């Protein structure tokens, strides 16, 4: 049963669940209606019988009751019992020998005021009857009975109407639920068709957004935002593949050319120099591969996070540049703990220091401080700097500048600053470049642990 239910469509399940609720509600409503009408009609019968009995008792009290008791034909049946329980007066057609209620029960019914339902045939009356008793002067009791047939006929008519009308109403409501559910799910069907087209073509594009401001619209907007991000990621992947192929082409072509020359002219070649050149190109390929693997790891957020003292990382990184062409000094007021991957943060700082030492004129300064819940790491050099309009472009992958920052002729792959920003963002932070007047200041902000 559970598996059958799960195989049904959402529209079918909603319709079935709603229809089941409607069926229960309509059945309960029908039962309540029948019972309410039955109670109301019985109360009306009792009131009619009691009113007739009270009028007869008033005539008895005034000693004006004629014989037989005057009542309209087919309305009430009246019996008057004396103190000993003997019938002394009746309405036309009533039994003069057998009281409808035994004397003791008649006295009890008169005291309690409760009506009773009796079987009519034993008393010479049709069907069921409702009987009430009222006291009169001289310990007399007036018993009034009214036929239950009207109530029975009214209830039978109502039951027939409900037996026909309730299924028809249920069918109409179930059909309306089916149609309304289908109309409500139309935007979801449109989203499904749009997603199927995206799956077929493999090209992310916007899905239709319904005009109604409901949960389906929120879902469509969220899916479009996701597809937009996927499209951007896909485009970045294409660009990365293209740029990577371009970057790999140069060292591979160089290695191939040198080896082909060496094979064609083995006697007139300096093998040691060729080995050094091939080794340099191989190292360049290795560095590029490591950088690409690191970027892939950062994009996948595969980081081993633990508390890291950023000031200690700066001291460790600065110690590597003890013999650099310009001094590297560290300014840290104390421990500055962040939650991060020690290897990734170390590579971030090394990339910044490599760039700063390469272009500094006289010194490089590394500073760490806490600022409003953030750890602020700044690497400053006094080199030529970069134009403000290039401050964002240089964080792109394989980005290079054709200005004084490349004056040394040391060609890199252009992934250093891209790794810096990706590492910072993977740790929930940011990276930016600014003018140090003179020189360049690279600033990395990371959340404190």
Secondary structure, DSSP 8 states (H G I E B T S, - for coil): -HHHHHHS-HHHHHHHHHHHHHHHHHHHHHHHHHHHHHHHHHHHHHHHHHHHHHHHHHHHHTT---SSB---TTT-EEEEE-TTS-EEEEBTT--SSS-SS-HHHHHHHHHH---EEEESGGGT-SSEEEEEEEEEGGGEEEEEEEESHHHHHHHHHHHHHHHHHHHHHHHHHHHHHHHHHHHHTHHHHHHHHHHHHHHHH---------SS-SHHHHHHHHHHHHHHHHHHHHHHHHHHHHHHHHHHHHHHHHHHHHHHHHHHTSTTS-HHHHHHHHHHHHHHHHHHHHHHHHHHHHHTT----EEEEHHHHHHHHHHTTTTSSSEEEEEESS--EEEE-HHHHHHHHHHHHHHHHHH-SSEEEEEEEEETTEEEEEEEE-S----GGGTTGGGSTT----SGGGTT-----S-HHHHHHHHHHHTT-EEEEEE-SSSEEEEEEEEB-
